[in-house]
Amino acid sequence: MRLAAIDIGSNAMRLLINDVIELNGKPHFVKLGLFRVPVRLGWDVFNDGKISDQNIQRLISALSAYKNFTDAYQVDFLRACATSAMRDANNSKQIIATIQQSTGIDLEVIHGKVEAELIRQAEWQGNLNKQVDYLYMDVGGGSTEYSLYRGNEVIKSKSFNIGTIRLLADKVKKSEWQKMQEFLQELSTSPRNIEFVGSGGSINTAHKLSKRPSNAVLDYAYIKKLYEQIDRLSINERIVFHGLKPDRADVLPIALKLYLRSMEWTEADIIHVPKFGLSDGMIRALYQQHR
C-alpha cells in the first residue's frame, strides 16, 4: 500500500510519501519522499486575520506540485490536513474551495486535539518506563499540543494558541501563557516523574545539532546551552554556522525557549526525540483506515 500525507502548518507545508510493507503480521513504513515548502501562512493570519493573495497562490502552486508527485508515485490514498493558521484564517473556507477546484485535493482543517492524537499515531516505542508519565509535546508555528500518557492511556490533553510564528509576530495573549503554565504546573503535582516526547522541526533540529545517537535523549541543560548559543547569533550567522534553513533560523530559539519553560513548569529534565510529526501520524491513521 502506498500512502501520502500533506500537512499544511503555520510555518511550512510538507508532503510525506510512504510505502507500507506488511511483514510477519506487522506494518513497516518506508519513506519514499519528503517534500517541504516554507509557505509561512501564520505570518499573514496572526497579523492580518487572513491569508494573503500572494500566499494563496504559493499554496496552490505547492499543492499542485504535491498532487503531481502523488500521481507520479501512484499513491493509493492521500490525506491533507491544515492546522492552526488555516483554523484562524477568516478566508479559509474560500481557500479550501479553491484548493479543491484547482488541485482536486480535499483539505481538512483539524482541531488541536485531533492534531495531537494524529501525532501520537506515530506510536513511539522507545525504552518506556512504567513508572514514568510521558508528555507528548508538539511545537508548531501557531499552536502547541500536549498529551500526557500513562501507559497507553491519555490522562490529559490540551492545545494552546502559542507557537513560534505567533510568538515571532508578538500575537500571544498573556492569558494564554497563564493557562499553559497552570496546566503544566498541575501536571508537576503528580508523584510520578514526567519525561517529554518532542515532535516538530525545531526539536528535531536541536537533536541533530547535538550530534548524539538517534535514540539518545536531550536534557534540560543541553537545551538551555543550545538556546543561549543560538539566541546570541544573528539569523545569517545561524544559517552559515549551523546550516539552518532561513525559516528555521528565526524560530529555533523561540521554540527552544518554549521547551525550556515547559520543562521548568513540569519539573522534567529529559526529552525523547523520535523524529516524527503530524504527517507521520496521518500516514499511520490512513493505514488503519484502509488496511
N, C-alpha and C positions, 0 to 999 in steps of 0.2 A: 504494500500500500504506500502511495506517495502523497504526502500531506504538505500543506503550506499555511503559514500564518502571517498576517500583516498586522503590525502593532503601530498605531499612529499615536505617538506621545506628544507631550508639550515641547520637548526639545528636539526630537528626531523621529523618523519613521523607519521601520525595519520590515524586511521580508525574510522569513526563515523557511527553507525547504528541507524536509526530512524524508528519507525512506524509513519505513517501519518493517523490520525483519523479525518474524516470529520464529524463535529457536528454543527447543526444549520447553515449550509452553510459556515462554517469556518474551515480551516485545523488546526489541533493541532499536533505538532511534539513531539513525545515521545521518549526520548533517551533510547535505549536498551543496547548500549555498546559503550565505547570509549577506544581505544587501542592506545598507544603511544610508539614508539621505537626511542631512540636518536641516529639515524644514521646521523652523522654530515657531510653531503655531502659538505657543504660550505667550510669547512676547507681544503678539497682537492682542490676544484675548485679555490678558491680565492688565494691559494698559488701556485698550480701547473698547473692550467688551465684545469684539467680533474679529473674525479672521479677514485680513485684508485681501483685496482683489489679486494683488501680486502673489501672495502665499496660496490663495486658492488655485491659481494657475500652476504654481510649483507643485502643489499637492496632486492636482490632476495629472500633470506630466509624470511625476514619480509613480503614481498608481497605474498609469497606462504602461509604463515600463515594467512594473511589477507583474501586471497581467500578462504581458508578453513573455516574461520569464516563466511564469507558471504554465503558460501554454506550451512553451518550448520544452519545459521539463516534463510535460504531460502529467501534471498534478491531478490526482483523483479528487481531492477535497480541499477546499480553501475556506479559511475563516479570516475575516478582517474586523478588528476592534479598534476603537478610539477611546482615549481616556480623558484626563482632566480638562485639557484645553477645549476639546470638542464638547464636553459636557457643559462648559461655561459659556461657550460662544453663542450669542443671540442670533447668529445666522447659520447655525449648524444644520437645521432642517433643510434649508435650501441647498447647502453644500452636499449633504448626503444624497439628495435627489439628483444633483448634478453629477456626482461620482457614479451613481448607478446608471445614469443615462449615457455618460461618456465612456465608462470602462466596463460596465456590467457587474461591478463589484458591489455587493450588498454590505454596507458598513454598519456595524453595531456600535452604539455608544454605551459603554458599560459603566456601572456604578463602582465606586471604590472598593466595596466589599466583594463584588464579583471579580474585580481585578486581583484582589488579594487571594481569593480562592483559586483562580486560574494559575497564579504564580505558584501556589502550593502544589498544584497538579504535577509539577515537575518532579515531585516525590524524591526530594533529597534524602539519601540514606547514608549519612555519614556514620561516625562512631557514636551512635546515640547512647546517652546515659539515662537510664530510667529514673534517676534521682534528680534530673535537671529538666526545667521547662525551657522550651526553645521558642524564642520570639522572632518570627519571620518579619523582616523589615525591608520594604522596597521604597527607595527614594526616587521619585520621578521628577519631571520638570514642574508639574502642577500640584502634585499631592504625594503624601507619604502614607503607606499602608502598613499596619501592624496586625499580625495574627499570632496569638500565644497558643502553643501546642503542648499538651501533656500526653505523651504517647501519640496516639492517632486522634485524640480528641481536641477540638478547638475550645479553649477556655474563654478567650476573649478576642474580639476582632474590632478594629477601628481604623477609619480613614480620616486623614486631616488635610485641609487645603493649605499645606505647607510643602513646597517643592522648590527646586533650585531656580527655575525661571521666575516663579512668583517672588522668591527672595531677591533675585537679581533685579527685578522690577520694583522692589520695595512695596509689594502688594499683599503682604501677610498681616492680618489683624492681630493685635496684642491678645485679644480674647481667644484666638485660635491657638496661639502659643500656650496660653494658660490651660486650655483644655488638654492639649498634648501633654504638658507637664503633669497635670493631675492624673491623667490616665496612666502614664508611665510610673509615677511615684506610687500609685496604688498597687501596681504590679510588684514593686520592690518590697511590699509588706509581707509577701508570701514567704514562708520558711524555706521554700525550695530556691536553689540558685537558678539564675537565668543566664542563658547563653544566646547570643544573636545568630540568626542566619540571614545574611545580607544578599540582596539581589539588586541589579541595576548597573548601569555603565560605570558610575563613579566608584563604587566599592570594588568592582572588577578591576578597574584601572589601579586602584590603591594596592590591590593584591599583586597585580603584575609588576608594579614598581618595587614591591618588597623583594622580588626575586626569590621568594620562598617556594618550596614544592607546592604543586597544585592543590594538595589536600591539607596543607598547613593552615592553621587558624591565624587570624590577626588579633593583636591585643590592643588594649586602650593606649598603652604607652607608645606603640608604633604609630597608631593613627594620629595621636597628638603630635608626635615628632614630624610626621609627614605633613600634617596640616601647617605647622609652623614653617617648614621649609618651602612649601608651595605658596603659602599666602604672602610671603615677602618678595616673591618674584613677580615681575610683570607678566602679562599674558604672553607676550612674544618670547620671554625667557622660558616660560613653562613649555611652550611649543618646541623651542630649539633644544633646551637642555634635557627635557624629559620625554620628548617625542609625542606630546599630546596633540590631539586634534583641536582646532580652534574652538569648536563648540563644546569641548570637554575642558579646555584650559580655563575658561572663565567660571565654570560652575563647580569644578572639583573641590576647591577649598570650602565652598558653601555647603556641599554635600558632606564633606568630612566633618565640618563643624556640627552638622545635624546629627551625624552618627555619634560624635563625642557627647553632645547634650543627652541623647537618648540613652547612652551607656551610663552616664552620670546619674540620670534620674532613676534608672533601674538598678544601679549599683552593680552593673555587669562589667566584665573585663575581657570577654572573649567574643569574637565574631567569626563564624564559619562563612566561607565564600565559595559556594559550589558552582558559581558562574552560570546561573540560569536566570531567566527573566520571563516576562509575560508571554512572549512568543513561544518559548519552550513549553509553558503550561498550556497554551492554546493548542499546540500540536498534540499533547497528551490527551486533552479533552476531545479533540477531533477523533483520535484513535478510539477512545472509549465509546464515542457515539457511533462510529462506522465499522468497527471491527466485526 
